[in-house]
Amino acid sequence: MTRTFHWVGRRFEGGGGLVPDDRVVCVGADMAYIVGFERGEVVVDGGAPQSMALRVTHIYRRFGDGWKLVHRHADFPPADQRVGGGG
């Protein structure tokens, strides 16, 4: 698994990075989660800069005086399925 993470990490360079757009934040005594998006410009495999948007979920757990990320899921948002594609 570690080799896979390193391989993915090496494919991305430069760009402006991804900026969080948190939509739901819920904090309990010992656990918390954030659901939202990460958007920005990235460079993949040395190509041209391109826009990227990811739908993300982060789960955190309190350890001592701090919080640690214990789970992350990210994928590309699906196409808008609403009729007309608008809100």
C-alpha positions in Angstrom: 0.0 0.0 0.0 2.8 2.4 0.8 4.3 2.0 -2.7 1.0 2.9 -4.2 0.8 6.2 -2.2 4.4 7.1 -3.1 3.6 6.4 -6.8 0.5 8.6 -6.8 2.3 11.4 -4.9 5.2 11.4 -7.5 2.6 11.9 -10.3 1.6 15.3 -9.0 3.9 18.4 -9.0 3.6 22.1 -9.3 0.2 23.6 -9.8 -1.5 25.7 -7.2 -2.5 22.9 -5.0 -6.0 22.0 -3.8 -8.0 24.2 -1.5 -10.5 22.8 0.9 -14.2 23.8 0.6 -15.7 22.3 3.7 -19.5 21.9 3.5 -20.3 19.9 6.6 -18.2 19.9 9.8 -19.3 17.9 12.8 -17.2 17.7 16.0 -17.9 15.5 18.9 -15.9 14.8 22.1 -13.5 12.3 20.6 -14.4 12.1 16.9 -15.0 14.6 14.1 -15.8 14.5 10.4 -15.6 17.0 7.5 -17.4 16.5 4.2 -16.7 18.8 1.2 -14.6 19.4 -1.8 -11.0 20.2 -2.7 -10.5 22.3 -5.7 -7.5 23.8 -7.5 -5.0 23.5 -10.3 -2.7 20.5 -10.6 0.0 19.2 -12.9 -0.1 15.5 -13.4 2.7 13.5 -15.0 4.5 16.6 -16.3 1.5 17.7 -18.4 -0.2 21.1 -18.6 -1.9 22.6 -15.5 -5.5 21.5 -15.2 -8.4 22.1 -12.9 -9.3 19.4 -10.4 -12.2 19.0 -8.0 -12.4 16.1 -5.5 -15.3 15.2 -3.2 -13.7 14.4 0.1 -14.6 13.0 3.5 -12.1 13.2 6.5 -12.6 11.4 9.8 -10.6 12.6 12.8 -10.1 11.1 16.2 -8.8 12.9 19.3 -5.6 11.5 20.7 -4.4 13.3 23.9 -4.5 17.0 23.2 -4.7 16.8 19.5 -6.6 15.5 16.5 -5.4 12.9 14.0 -6.8 12.1 10.6 -7.8 8.4 10.7 -9.6 8.1 7.4 -9.7 10.0 4.1 -11.8 9.2 1.1 -11.7 11.3 -2.1 -13.2 10.8 -5.5 -14.3 12.8 -8.5 -17.8 14.2 -8.1 -20.4 12.5 -10.3 -22.1 14.5 -13.0 -25.1 16.5 -11.9 -28.1 14.1 -12.4 -30.8 16.7 -11.9 -32.9 17.6 -14.9 -31.4 20.6 -16.6 -28.2 20.2 -14.4 -29.0 23.3 -12.4 -29.9 24.0 -8.8 
